[in-house]
Amino acid sequence: MARRRKRKSRRRQEGRRILECVPQYSISSGEDKPVTAARKFIHSEGIIPPALLLVKRNEHTTDR
């Protein structure tokens, strides 16, 4: 039997296209909680929105 191709959602594709234009930063939270680490990083680097921060909590968990 022939396999059907999965339909790609236009909304999802548009969201990905937008995210490609947004700068992304990856940081580690260290001793701080993820939100505190993100706020300190934003303040120290002078990041202006829109931006996406990926904060690594531990080796298994990453917060956006």
MOBEL-V424310 format. One record per residue. N is the residue number from 1. RES is the residue in one small letter. PSI is psi in radians with two decimals (* if undefined). OMEGA is omega as a letter, one per 40 degrees, with the letter a starting at -180 (* if undefined). D_LAST is the distance of its C-alpha to the last C-alpha in Angstrom with 2 decimals. Layout:
BEGIN
n->N res->RES psi->PSI omega->OMEGA d_last->D_LAST
n->N res->RES psi->PSI omega->OMEGA d_last->D_LAST
END
This chain:
BEGIN
n->1 res->m psi->2.50 omega->i d_last->41.19
n->2 res->a psi->2.39 omega->i d_last->38.98
n->3 res->r psi->2.41 omega->i d_last->35.24
n->4 res->r psi->2.50 omega->i d_last->33.56
n->5 res->r psi->2.48 omega->i d_last->30.66
n->6 res->k psi->2.31 omega->a d_last->27.41
n->7 res->r psi->2.33 omega->i d_last->26.91
n->8 res->k psi->2.16 omega->a d_last->23.90
n->9 res->s psi->2.28 omega->i d_last->22.53
n->10 res->r psi->-0.66 omega->i d_last->22.97
n->11 res->r psi->-0.75 omega->i d_last->20.14
n->12 res->r psi->-0.75 omega->i d_last->17.67
n->13 res->q psi->-0.73 omega->a d_last->19.32
n->14 res->e psi->-0.72 omega->i d_last->19.09
n->15 res->g psi->-0.73 omega->i d_last->15.35
n->16 res->r psi->-0.69 omega->a d_last->15.02
n->17 res->r psi->-0.69 omega->i d_last->17.63
n->18 res->i psi->-0.77 omega->a d_last->15.85
n->19 res->l psi->-0.47 omega->i d_last->12.60
n->20 res->e psi->-0.49 omega->a d_last->15.13
n->21 res->c psi->-0.31 omega->a d_last->16.41
n->22 res->v psi->2.30 omega->i d_last->13.29
n->23 res->p psi->2.47 omega->a d_last->12.88
n->24 res->q psi->2.40 omega->i d_last->9.99
n->25 res->y psi->2.42 omega->i d_last->9.87
n->26 res->s psi->2.10 omega->a d_last->9.31
n->27 res->i psi->2.90 omega->i d_last->10.42
n->28 res->s psi->2.40 omega->a d_last->11.70
n->29 res->s psi->-0.43 omega->i d_last->11.84
n->30 res->g psi->-2.21 omega->a d_last->15.53
n->31 res->e psi->-0.41 omega->a d_last->17.54
n->32 res->d psi->2.87 omega->i d_last->15.33
n->33 res->k psi->2.74 omega->a d_last->12.91
n->34 res->p psi->-0.76 omega->a d_last->9.19
n->35 res->v psi->-0.71 omega->i d_last->9.58
n->36 res->t psi->-0.77 omega->i d_last->12.91
n->37 res->a psi->-0.72 omega->i d_last->11.98
n->38 res->a psi->-0.76 omega->i d_last->9.59
n->39 res->r psi->-0.75 omega->i d_last->12.55
n->40 res->k psi->-0.73 omega->a d_last->15.06
n->41 res->f psi->-0.77 omega->i d_last->13.60
n->42 res->i psi->-0.76 omega->a d_last->13.52
n->43 res->h psi->-0.77 omega->a d_last->17.01
n->44 res->s psi->-0.61 omega->a d_last->18.43
n->45 res->e psi->-0.25 omega->a d_last->17.45
n->46 res->g psi->0.71 omega->a d_last->18.22
n->47 res->i psi->2.34 omega->i d_last->15.30
n->48 res->i psi->2.55 omega->a d_last->16.07
n->49 res->p psi->2.73 omega->e d_last->14.09
n->50 res->p psi->2.47 omega->i d_last->13.03
n->51 res->a psi->2.72 omega->a d_last->10.45
n->52 res->l psi->2.17 omega->i d_last->6.96
n->53 res->l psi->2.23 omega->i d_last->5.67
n->54 res->l psi->1.94 omega->a d_last->4.71
n->55 res->v psi->2.06 omega->a d_last->6.30
n->56 res->k psi->2.01 omega->i d_last->8.88
n->57 res->r psi->-0.86 omega->i d_last->10.52
n->58 res->n psi->-2.94 omega->a d_last->13.44
n->59 res->e psi->-0.27 omega->a d_last->14.78
n->60 res->h psi->-0.45 omega->a d_last->13.60
n->61 res->t psi->2.31 omega->i d_last->10.18
n->62 res->t psi->2.29 omega->i d_last->6.77
n->63 res->d psi->2.56 omega->i d_last->3.80
n->64 res->r psi->* omega->* d_last->0.00
END
